[in-house]
Amino acid sequence: MTAAVSKPSPWTGLIAGLGLAVLFVLSLAVGVSPLPVNRMLSDPEAMQLLAVSRLPRTLAAVLCGAGLAIAGLIMQTLSRNRFVEPATAGTAQSAELGILLVTLLFPAAALWVKTLFAGSVALVGTSIFLATAHRLPPQQPFLVPLFGIVYGGVIGAVATFAAWQADLLQFLSVWTNGEFSGVLRGRYELLWIAALMVAVAWIVADRLTIMALGRETSIGLGIDYARMMQIGLVIVSVITALAVVVVGMIPFVGLAVPNIVSRLMGDNVRGTLGWVAAGGAGLVLACDIAGRLIRYPYEIPVGTVMGVVGGVVFLWLLFRRGGHG
């Protein structure tokens, strides 16, 4: 974990805010049906398209990106390892398995029931990962992400086998590769719970920073280590389950953004939380816009675009030396 802290200048915040605003407006304007910015408020059809499809899609991208980035930051803090995030530690795969199980057992279940079940299975899966990760030798940090990838692969294989047996492989593919094309008004509102989880993370941010120092040090400084571990697990599991249920799995958001912010600003969770959330929102928005434009008028799922971008960042983090390494 890095120790240096660099306070950004007000100009940096202003530029980042403007960049996020530009991406937000571009996301509203880009699509198969033209929606010029100057017509958004004057054309009834444009207003309907904006309210039913474009605005919900854009808000879903912002909420997913911010939430997954914060979930990655918390996972890295709890595991004390920079190379883990929900999609590479079995959390997303556990949520996917939970959705599949509730679909098999209760096919007519409401979306909130699927989210609750997926969150519960993700909580169990993440707990097993962290309990095992803490037993690995800290002198070999690459063992943790390697174990996470294998662990997530095993859970994913179980889900795939169960889906194959039930003839639900096509449905499973919807959850394994995130996309926003199906997000409409009335289908994304559960993602606001992710914003609530980010607010909870803000409240406990200082204690999360101390948690990164390890169990003994945290207890010595008066932190209820077990309770904070439970709170962190709930935040990560709920955010991941919401994202998987509503849009599907989007990999590497929680890996790339916290690492980049940490290298620039240090490891104070309260100081970096807003930047991580904004970075995650901007990254997912940018990948979603790119997916709409690369093969226009067809779309490439944001999970595919993010997989390429995040994979490059992951390899860069693995092979980079020096600096804050």
C-alpha positions as CSV (number, residue, x, y, z in Angstrom):
1,M,0.0,0.0,0.0
2,T,1.3,3.4,-0.8
3,A,1.9,6.1,1.8
4,A,2.4,9.3,-0.1
5,V,-0.5,11.7,-0.4
6,S,-0.7,14.3,-3.1
7,K,-3.5,16.9,-2.6
8,P,-4.9,17.8,-6.1
9,S,-5.2,21.4,-7.1
10,P,-8.6,23.1,-7.5
11,W,-7.9,23.2,-11.3
12,T,-7.6,19.4,-11.3
13,G,-11.0,19.0,-9.7
14,L,-12.5,21.5,-12.1
15,I,-11.1,19.7,-15.2
16,A,-12.2,16.3,-13.9
17,G,-15.7,17.7,-13.3
18,L,-15.9,19.2,-16.7
19,G,-14.7,16.0,-18.3
20,L,-17.3,13.9,-16.5
21,A,-20.0,16.4,-17.5
22,V,-18.9,16.2,-21.2
23,L,-19.1,12.4,-21.0
24,F,-22.5,12.6,-19.4
25,V,-23.9,14.9,-22.2
26,L,-22.2,12.7,-24.9
27,S,-23.9,9.6,-23.5
28,L,-27.3,11.4,-23.7
29,A,-26.7,12.4,-27.3
30,V,-25.0,9.3,-28.8
31,G,-27.2,6.5,-30.1
32,V,-29.0,5.0,-33.2
33,S,-31.8,7.5,-32.9
34,P,-30.4,11.0,-33.3
35,L,-30.9,13.3,-30.3
36,P,-29.3,16.7,-30.9
37,V,-28.7,18.6,-27.7
38,N,-30.6,21.7,-29.0
39,R,-33.7,19.5,-29.5
40,M,-33.8,17.8,-26.1
41,L,-36.1,20.3,-24.5
42,S,-38.2,21.3,-27.5
43,D,-39.1,18.1,-29.3
44,P,-41.7,15.8,-27.4
45,E,-40.3,12.7,-29.1
46,A,-36.8,13.6,-28.1
47,M,-37.9,14.3,-24.6
48,Q,-39.6,10.9,-24.4
49,L,-36.4,9.2,-25.8
50,L,-34.4,11.1,-23.2
51,A,-36.6,10.2,-20.3
52,V,-37.2,6.6,-21.1
53,S,-33.9,5.4,-22.5
54,R,-30.9,7.8,-22.7
55,L,-31.1,9.4,-19.2
56,P,-31.7,6.0,-17.4
57,R,-28.9,4.4,-19.4
58,T,-26.5,7.3,-18.5
59,L,-27.4,7.3,-14.9
60,A,-27.0,3.5,-14.7
61,A,-23.5,3.8,-16.2
62,V,-22.6,6.5,-13.7
63,L,-24.0,4.6,-10.7
64,C,-22.4,1.3,-11.8
65,G,-19.0,2.8,-12.5
66,A,-18.9,4.7,-9.2
67,G,-20.2,1.8,-7.2
68,L,-17.9,-0.8,-8.7
69,A,-14.8,1.5,-8.3
70,I,-15.6,2.0,-4.6
71,A,-16.2,-1.7,-4.2
72,G,-12.8,-2.4,-5.6
73,L,-11.2,0.2,-3.3
74,I,-12.8,-1.5,-0.3
75,M,-11.8,-5.0,-1.4
76,Q,-8.2,-3.9,-1.8
77,T,-8.3,-2.2,1.6
78,L,-9.7,-5.3,3.3
79,S,-7.4,-7.8,1.6
80,R,-4.4,-5.4,1.7
81,N,-3.7,-6.2,-1.9
82,R,-3.8,-3.9,-4.9
83,F,-4.6,-6.6,-7.5
84,V,-8.1,-7.7,-6.4
85,E,-11.5,-6.4,-7.3
86,P,-15.1,-8.0,-7.4
87,A,-14.7,-9.5,-10.9
88,T,-11.3,-11.1,-10.1
89,A,-12.1,-12.3,-6.6
90,G,-15.2,-14.4,-7.0
91,T,-17.7,-11.7,-5.9
92,A,-19.3,-11.1,-9.3
93,Q,-19.2,-14.8,-10.1
94,S,-21.0,-15.6,-6.8
95,A,-23.6,-12.9,-7.5
96,E,-24.1,-14.5,-11.0
97,L,-24.5,-18.0,-9.3
98,G,-27.0,-16.5,-6.9
99,I,-29.1,-15.0,-9.7
100,L,-29.1,-18.4,-11.5
101,L,-30.2,-20.2,-8.4
102,V,-33.1,-17.9,-7.7
103,T,-34.1,-18.1,-11.3
104,L,-34.2,-21.9,-11.1
105,L,-36.0,-22.0,-7.8
106,F,-38.3,-19.0,-8.2
107,P,-38.6,-18.1,-11.9
108,A,-41.2,-15.4,-11.3
109,A,-39.3,-13.6,-8.5
110,A,-39.2,-9.9,-8.6
111,L,-36.0,-8.0,-9.4
112,W,-35.4,-7.0,-5.8
113,V,-35.7,-10.6,-4.7
114,K,-33.1,-11.6,-7.2
115,T,-30.9,-8.8,-6.0
116,L,-31.3,-9.8,-2.4
117,F,-30.5,-13.5,-3.2
118,A,-27.5,-12.5,-5.4
119,G,-26.2,-10.2,-2.7
120,S,-26.4,-13.0,-0.1
121,V,-24.5,-15.5,-2.2
122,A,-21.9,-12.8,-3.1
123,L,-21.5,-12.0,0.6
124,V,-20.7,-15.7,1.3
125,G,-18.4,-16.0,-1.7
126,T,-16.5,-12.8,-0.8
127,S,-16.1,-13.9,2.8
128,I,-14.5,-17.2,1.7
129,F,-12.1,-15.3,-0.6
130,L,-11.0,-12.9,2.1
131,A,-10.7,-15.6,4.7
132,T,-8.4,-17.6,2.4
133,A,-6.5,-14.5,1.1
134,H,-5.5,-13.6,4.6
135,R,-3.8,-17.0,5.0
136,L,-1.6,-16.5,2.0
137,P,2.0,-15.3,2.6
138,P,2.1,-11.5,2.4
139,Q,5.6,-11.7,0.9
140,Q,4.0,-12.9,-2.4
141,P,1.2,-10.5,-3.2
142,F,0.6,-12.0,-6.7
143,L,-0.7,-15.2,-5.1
144,V,-3.9,-13.3,-4.0
145,P,-5.1,-12.2,-7.4
146,L,-4.0,-15.6,-8.8
147,F,-6.1,-17.4,-6.2
148,G,-9.0,-14.9,-6.9
149,I,-9.0,-15.7,-10.6
150,V,-9.0,-19.4,-10.0
151,Y,-11.6,-19.1,-7.3
152,G,-13.9,-17.0,-9.5
153,G,-13.3,-19.4,-12.4
154,V,-14.4,-22.4,-10.3
155,I,-17.6,-20.5,-9.2
156,G,-18.2,-19.5,-12.8
157,A,-17.8,-23.0,-14.0
158,V,-20.3,-24.3,-11.4
159,A,-22.8,-21.6,-12.6
160,T,-22.2,-22.5,-16.3
161,F,-22.7,-26.2,-15.6
162,A,-25.9,-25.6,-13.7
163,A,-27.1,-23.3,-16.5
164,W,-26.3,-25.9,-19.1
165,Q,-28.2,-28.6,-17.2
166,A,-31.2,-26.2,-17.0
167,D,-30.9,-25.0,-20.6
168,L,-30.3,-21.4,-19.4
169,L,-26.9,-20.7,-21.0
170,Q,-28.3,-17.9,-23.0
171,F,-29.7,-16.2,-19.9
172,L,-26.4,-16.7,-18.1
173,S,-24.6,-14.8,-20.9
174,V,-26.7,-11.8,-20.1
175,W,-25.2,-11.6,-16.6
176,T,-21.6,-12.5,-17.5
177,N,-21.1,-9.6,-20.0
178,G,-22.4,-6.3,-18.9
179,E,-24.3,-4.0,-21.3
180,F,-26.6,-1.0,-20.9
181,S,-28.6,-1.4,-24.1
182,G,-31.5,-3.0,-22.1
183,V,-31.6,-0.3,-19.4
184,L,-34.8,1.6,-19.5
185,R,-36.9,3.7,-17.0
186,G,-38.2,1.3,-14.4
187,R,-35.3,-1.2,-14.8
188,Y,-32.3,0.7,-13.2
189,E,-33.7,2.4,-10.1
190,L,-32.3,-0.3,-7.8
191,L,-28.8,1.0,-8.6
192,W,-29.5,4.0,-6.4
193,I,-28.9,1.6,-3.5
194,A,-25.3,1.5,-4.8
195,A,-25.2,5.3,-4.2
196,L,-26.4,4.6,-0.6
197,M,-23.6,2.1,-0.2
198,V,-21.1,4.7,-1.4
199,A,-22.4,7.1,1.3
200,V,-21.9,4.3,3.9
201,A,-18.3,3.9,2.7
202,W,-17.8,7.7,3.1
203,I,-19.0,7.5,6.7
204,V,-16.6,4.7,7.6
205,A,-13.8,5.9,5.4
206,D,-11.3,6.8,8.2
207,R,-11.8,3.4,9.8
208,L,-11.2,1.7,6.5
209,T,-7.9,3.5,6.1
210,I,-6.8,2.1,9.5
211,M,-8.0,-1.4,8.4
212,A,-5.4,-1.3,5.7
213,L,-2.7,-1.4,8.4
214,G,-3.6,-4.9,9.4
215,R,-5.7,-6.7,12.1
216,E,-3.4,-6.2,15.1
217,T,-2.7,-2.5,14.4
218,S,-6.4,-1.8,13.8
219,I,-7.4,-3.4,17.0
220,G,-4.6,-1.6,18.8
221,L,-6.0,1.7,17.5
222,G,-9.5,0.9,18.8
223,I,-11.1,-0.4,15.6
224,D,-13.7,-3.2,15.9
225,Y,-12.0,-5.2,13.2
226,A,-14.7,-7.9,12.9
227,R,-17.5,-5.4,12.6
228,M,-15.6,-3.3,10.0
229,M,-14.9,-6.4,8.0
230,Q,-18.6,-7.2,8.0
231,I,-19.5,-3.7,6.9
232,G,-17.0,-3.7,4.1
233,L,-18.2,-7.1,2.9
234,V,-21.8,-6.0,2.8
235,I,-20.9,-2.8,0.8
236,V,-18.9,-4.8,-1.7
237,S,-21.5,-7.6,-2.0
238,V,-24.5,-5.3,-2.4
239,I,-22.9,-3.1,-5.0
240,T,-21.6,-6.1,-7.0
241,A,-25.0,-7.9,-6.9
242,L,-26.9,-4.8,-8.0
243,A,-24.5,-4.3,-10.9
244,V,-24.7,-7.9,-12.0
245,V,-28.5,-8.1,-11.7
246,V,-29.2,-4.8,-13.5
247,V,-26.6,-4.7,-16.3
248,G,-24.3,-7.7,-15.9
249,M,-20.7,-8.2,-15.0
250,I,-18.3,-5.3,-15.8
251,P,-14.7,-6.3,-15.1
252,F,-11.7,-4.4,-14.0
253,V,-13.4,-1.1,-13.0
254,G,-12.6,-1.8,-9.3
255,L,-9.0,-2.7,-10.2
256,A,-8.0,0.1,-12.6
257,V,-9.5,3.2,-11.0
258,P,-8.4,2.7,-7.4
259,N,-4.9,1.8,-8.4
260,I,-4.5,4.9,-10.6
261,V,-6.0,7.2,-8.0
262,S,-3.8,5.6,-5.3
263,R,-0.6,6.2,-7.3
264,L,-1.5,9.8,-7.7
265,M,-3.0,10.7,-4.3
266,G,-2.1,8.0,-1.8
267,D,-4.1,5.6,0.4
268,N,-6.3,7.9,2.6
269,V,-9.7,6.4,1.8
270,R,-11.6,9.6,2.7
271,G,-9.3,11.7,0.5
272,T,-9.6,9.4,-2.5
273,L,-13.2,8.2,-2.2
274,G,-14.7,11.0,-4.4
275,W,-11.9,10.7,-7.0
276,V,-12.4,6.9,-7.2
277,A,-16.1,7.3,-7.6
278,A,-15.8,10.0,-10.3
279,G,-13.1,8.0,-12.1
280,G,-15.2,4.9,-12.1
281,A,-18.2,6.8,-13.4
282,G,-16.1,8.5,-16.1
283,L,-14.4,5.3,-17.2
284,V,-17.6,3.3,-17.6
285,L,-19.3,6.2,-19.4
286,A,-16.3,6.4,-21.8
287,C,-16.3,2.7,-22.5
288,D,-20.1,2.7,-23.0
289,I,-19.8,5.5,-25.5
290,A,-16.9,3.8,-27.3
291,G,-19.0,0.6,-27.5
292,R,-21.8,2.5,-29.2
293,L,-19.5,4.2,-31.7
294,I,-16.9,1.5,-32.7
295,R,-19.5,-0.5,-34.8
296,Y,-22.2,2.1,-35.2
297,P,-25.1,1.6,-35.5
298,Y,-24.5,-1.7,-33.7
299,E,-23.2,-1.9,-30.1
300,I,-20.3,-3.6,-28.4
301,P,-21.2,-4.5,-24.8
302,V,-19.5,-2.2,-22.2
303,G,-18.2,-5.4,-20.5
304,T,-16.2,-6.3,-23.6
305,V,-14.8,-2.8,-24.0
306,M,-14.0,-2.6,-20.3
307,G,-12.4,-6.0,-20.4
308,V,-9.9,-4.9,-23.0
309,V,-9.1,-1.5,-21.3
310,G,-9.0,-3.1,-17.8
311,G,-6.9,-6.0,-19.0
312,V,-4.2,-3.6,-20.4
313,V,-4.2,-1.6,-17.1
314,F,-4.0,-4.8,-15.1
315,L,-0.9,-6.0,-17.0
316,W,0.6,-2.5,-16.6
317,L,0.1,-2.7,-12.9
318,L,1.7,-6.2,-12.7
319,F,4.8,-5.3,-14.7
320,R,5.4,-1.7,-13.5
321,R,8.3,-1.2,-11.2
322,G,9.4,1.7,-9.1
323,G,7.3,4.7,-8.2
324,H,4.6,3.6,-5.7
325,G,5.0,-0.1,-6.5
